[in-house]
Amino acid sequence: MGSDARAGGGASAARAGWPGLQKRSFSLSGHRTSVALETEFWTVLAALADKDGVALSVLVGRVDAVRVPGQPLASALRLAALLGGK
């Protein structure tokens, strides 16, 4: 067993239903996509969306629109939560 498996790293942890990850689906640019994040990140993102007066899906769309090409959406959302939506 590699260190990633023990630490719960990577997409395999999300597929295996690693405790604490919540998967949510969104329609972005006409395409359906799913993102798995820790519950705490979803809580912060929902609060940021509420603060801006928008739905969580709108906030996710905004992050998607400005993320670095090739950057995973989950990573961009985690950074947005940590940076307070800036």
KOLMAR-52170 format. One record per residue (C-alpha): residue in three letters; y, x, z. Coordinates in steps of 0.02 Angstrom, whole numbers, plus 50000, padded with zeros to 5 digits. Layout:
<Ala,<Y,X,Z>>,
...
END
This chain:
<Met,<50000,50000,50000>>,
<Gly,<50167,50076,49947>>,
<Ser,<50324,50079,50050>>,
<Asp,<50403,49942,49943>>,
<Ala,<50264,49821,49988>>,
<Arg,<50283,49857,50174>>,
<Ala,<50472,49842,50169>>,
<Gly,<50469,49684,50064>>,
<Gly,<50563,49764,49921>>,
<Gly,<50578,49705,49743>>,
<Ala,<50538,49550,49644>>,
<Ser,<50356,49549,49701>>,
<Ala,<50415,49505,49876>>,
<Ala,<50510,49355,49808>>,
<Arg,<50357,49295,49711>>,
<Ala,<50246,49317,49861>>,
<Gly,<50360,49205,49963>>,
<Trp,<50422,49343,50076>>,
<Pro,<50491,49265,50236>>,
<Gly,<50678,49239,50232>>,
<Leu,<50698,49229,50043>>,
<Gln,<50757,49066,49968>>,
<Lys,<50743,49037,49782>>,
<Arg,<50876,48930,49698>>,
<Ser,<50894,48880,49515>>,
<Phe,<51054,48871,49415>>,
<Ser,<51107,48836,49237>>,
<Leu,<51215,48981,49178>>,
<Ser,<51286,48984,49002>>,
<Gly,<51163,48850,48951>>,
<His,<51011,48944,49018>>,
<Arg,<50911,48902,49173>>,
<Thr,<50887,49047,49294>>,
<Ser,<50820,49068,49470>>,
<Val,<50881,49185,49604>>,
<Ala,<50794,49232,49766>>,
<Leu,<50906,49290,49908>>,
<Glu,<50892,49301,50095>>,
<Thr,<50948,49143,50185>>,
<Glu,<51095,49235,50263>>,
<Phe,<51167,49279,50092>>,
<Trp,<51152,49097,50032>>,
<Thr,<51243,49043,50191>>,
<Val,<51388,49162,50158>>,
<Leu,<51397,49115,49974>>,
<Ala,<51399,48929,50017>>,
<Ala,<51541,48960,50139>>,
<Leu,<51638,49056,50006>>,
<Ala,<51612,48913,49883>>,
<Asp,<51670,48786,50013>>,
<Lys,<51824,48893,50050>>,
<Asp,<51866,48893,49864>>,
<Gly,<51831,48706,49851>>,
<Val,<51693,48728,49721>>,
<Ala,<51507,48698,49711>>,
<Leu,<51390,48843,49743>>,
<Ser,<51337,48836,49560>>,
<Val,<51518,48865,49507>>,
<Leu,<51531,49017,49621>>,
<Val,<51368,49086,49552>>,
<Gly,<51435,49059,49376>>,
<Arg,<51593,49156,49419>>,
<Val,<51493,49302,49488>>,
<Asp,<51380,49298,49335>>,
<Ala,<51532,49305,49220>>,
<Val,<51602,49464,49298>>,
<Arg,<51446,49562,49345>>,
<Val,<51414,49731,49267>>,
<Pro,<51302,49721,49112>>,
<Gly,<51123,49753,49163>>,
<Gln,<51157,49719,49347>>,
<Pro,<51033,49593,49420>>,
<Leu,<51115,49429,49468>>,
<Ala,<51039,49439,49642>>,
<Ser,<51122,49607,49670>>,
<Ala,<51290,49543,49609>>,
<Leu,<51277,49392,49724>>,
<Arg,<51235,49500,49874>>,
<Leu,<51386,49610,49837>>,
<Ala,<51497,49456,49818>>,
<Ala,<51439,49395,49988>>,
<Leu,<51470,49563,50069>>,
<Leu,<51641,49580,49989>>,
<Gly,<51694,49404,50032>>,
<Gly,<51699,49344,49853>>,
<Lys,<51824,49475,49794>>,
END
